[in-house]
Amino acid sequence: MESALDYHDVRALLAWQMELGATDAIGDLPVNRYELQARLPKAAATQAQPAKPKEIDPVDVARQMAREANTLETLYNALAQFEHCDLKKGARNLVFADGHPGARVMVVGEAPGRDEDIAGKPFVGRAGQLLDRMLAAIGLSRKDSVYIANVLPWRPPQNRDPLPVEIAMMAPFLERHIALAEPDILIAMGNISCDALLGKRGISRMRGTWHEAQGMPVMPMFHPAYLLGQPLQKRAAWSDLLAIKARLDGV
């Protein structure tokens, strides 16, 4: 049966309903909106979840950067570009090394102090002056027969001890530093150096006995800064220096 309303009548009725505020067309049968919503796919199920960014391991980054350094110069540049150690933010200078590269003896200190941070070289304060006198007593000098570096290249705030995470972060650079310097003997000055090189502390127990790291003989010694406050321990340090000289002389 044809509708009695023509096109113009239907359009007029539709306009009138829109003026009354009608926004949806209503069918002859009711619609359960809750049931309709349940059948719709959830947005979370259809949208791919963004991948979580991979966490950066500073030790892995340090290993990679150290591995790629083929010279002492490129190792210095790698350390200068390493941005994962917060100590760098508070330090004035990168304290890399001093002395004679390629020397038979390599001294590994702990971390820069105030004087070293200012100068950009290891062992330049009172402890450094004492170290120079100790080395001279067995015929060595940083000018031509000793190479010196630190476990950490940046000064810790207030000269606090380096944290285990900082030692672990810098260990790949230190290992590469030693490999590139190619010394015959390593001197580990203090507990922090023993920790980094030998994986243990207890300098009073360890000093005076040869150990090994990276296939090289290591002599743990009291740090010169400790000897300044404990002069009676200089006798033990002298004994260690004589052991080093005997090793160098092949005795």
C-alpha positions, 0 to 999 in steps of 0.5 A, a space after each residue: 500500500 502506497 504511503 499517503 505522504 509524498 516526498 515534501 511531506 516526509 521532508 517537512 516532518 523530518 525537519 519538524 522533528 529535528 527542530 524538536 531536538 530529535 537526533 536519532 532515528 527510532 525503529 519499530 523495535 526497541 534496541 538493547 544498547 548494553 547488549 550491543 556494546 558487549 558485542 563490540 570488540 574492545 579497543 584495547 584488544 584491537 590496538 597493538 600495545 607499544 613496545 617498552 623501551 629496552 633499558 640501557 645497561 651502562 656496563 654493557 655500553 662501557 664494554 662495547 665502547 672500551 672494546 672499540 678503543 684500539 689506542 690510549 687516545 681513542 680510549 680517552 675519547 671513549 671515556 669522554 663520551 661516556 654519559 652513564 656515570 653521574 660522577 662526570 656531572 660534578 667533576 671538573 676534569 676527566 682524570 685519565 692517566 699520567 706518566 710514561 705509556 708503555 712503562 713496565 710498571 703501572 700504578 692503579 689508584 682509586 679515584 681523583 681527589 680535589 687536586 687531581 680533579 683540578 689538574 686533570 692528572 692522577 696523584 698530584 697532591 700530597 699523596 702524589 708527592 709521596 708516591 713519587 718519593 716512594 718510586 724514586 727510592 727504587 729507581 722509578 719515576 713517572 717521567 720515564 718508567 711508571 704509568 699511572 691511572 685510576 679506577 675512576 676517572 672522575 672525582 666522587 663528591 666529597 672524596 667519598 669511596 666509589 660505589 660498587 655500581 661505579 666501579 663495575 661501570 668503569 671496570 671495562 675501561 680500566 681493563 682496556 686501559 691496562 691491556 693497551 698500556 701493556 705493563 709488566 707489573 701492576 701496583 694496586 694502591 688501596 682497597 678500591 684498586 684491589 676491588 677493581 683488579 682482584 675482586 676483593 678487599 682487605 689491603 692489610 691482609 693482601 699487601 706484601 703478596 703477589 696476586 694476578 689480574 689480566 695475566 699480570 702480577 699485581 702487588 697490593 700496597 697501602 695508598 700513599 694518602 693512608 701512609 700520610 696518616 699512618 707513617 708507621 706503615 711506611 715500613 710495610 710499604 718499603 718492603 713491598 717496594 723492594 719486592 717490586 724492584 726484585 721482580 723487575 730485576 728478575 730476582 
